[in-house]
Amino acid sequence: MSLPETVEAFAIDKTGDIDVLQKKKVPFPAHGPGNIVIQVAYGGVNFIDTYYRKGLYPIKSFPQILGMEASGTIVSLPTDSAVLEDEEFKKRGFKVGSKVAVNFLGVHAELISVPWEKVFPVPDDVSLLTAAAATLQGLTAVTFLEEAYKVRPGDTVLIHTVAGGLGLLLAQLAKHAGATVIGTTSTPEKAAVARAHGADHVILYTQENVVDRVLELTGGEGVHVVYDGVGKDTYPLRRRRCAVWGPAPSCADASFTGSRRVDASPVSAACGLRTDAFYRECGARSRIASPASRVRERAAAGTPIRHGAYHPYPALPVRVHHSFLDNFKLARRKGTIVSVGNASGAVEPIAPLKLVEKNLALLRPTMANYIYTPEEARYYGEKLFGYISSGVLKINIHKQYPFTTEGAREAHRDLTTKGGSTVGKLVYNIGGQS
């Protein structure tokens, strides 16, 4: 078949924030004789897309089409006779019109050319929408639970951000393997979804101390393995009300109006701020606005002190901060910590001596190195889609986004919003059914 000179794609001309991402015409990528040409139906949205967009992962040249995951139908097969006679190629049963999924950089486009080793047959009973939502994270979950740490019956597993796309897959597979699954998430609604997908215990990191709760659930021993896809900051800062009025400085979930002004220093320290920064964040207008005698009179009469007098300071970001290093407290002796991703930034370097405290194993694997050979790719691809076909894995799709610049940016924004409302997978509808 004749290939087009250009295609519509989600691409960037430079690295940066969300506004560098756009739908645009770009040159059709180089097509080799060992490649399969695919008409794309859906594209899966993943954190790795944001890593490339921001420049965390290197890009050779621009414009760069984004996207590591897509599904569609085969338009043309390789022309290389050596490929067509390759036993691994034959085992896949590729034909023009076959449903396939791909794991390869630059696939969020209407038409793509991909090396055959990066293409996975999709069973008849699995839709292209499901395939686009399942391939990258599904292969990650299957390989990480088999090779990064082999989950066994009786193990206790901790999965951070368990209600996300990858977290739900890890939870289901860990439960299927016979493990007790502990997850962390931000809201009761997300916790309910996680429990429906195999989590035995869900910790709301917005309300509970994760380290204390995990140790309580495990009798002080910790878990066999931690899967952490957040990275540098395991949980984002959360906002609470800081009460700087009342009998004593305190930090509470709701502010209150008290009878006297107190020194802000203890409160600012509790909030993780220097006193000058505390006043700056609160705003100068909340400090002094009326004579102290009038304030005392109103307080003595039990009259609430309104804005314009001495007023409680507004909500401040209390430094409820959990770093990646907290995982060392959560893992048991001879346990394993698997760093799954960098959603909040890359993990800072860790000295090997840190592992000595409990004889821990620390890994930062990549799925690509578990499916490096054609044999490995076929093995794990068949295993993943077998789990989906048999019902072991349920694929949750949070939302479909249109094939527009606005759709692309909205998906990246939704994916990266800390403490956001997404549960499950985000998918672009590139050429699929409406």
Summary of the structure (lengths in Angstrom):
residues: 434
radius of gyration: 25.8
end to end distance: 27.3
largest distance: 93.7
contacts: 1436
relative contact order: 0.15
helix: 33%
strand: 26%
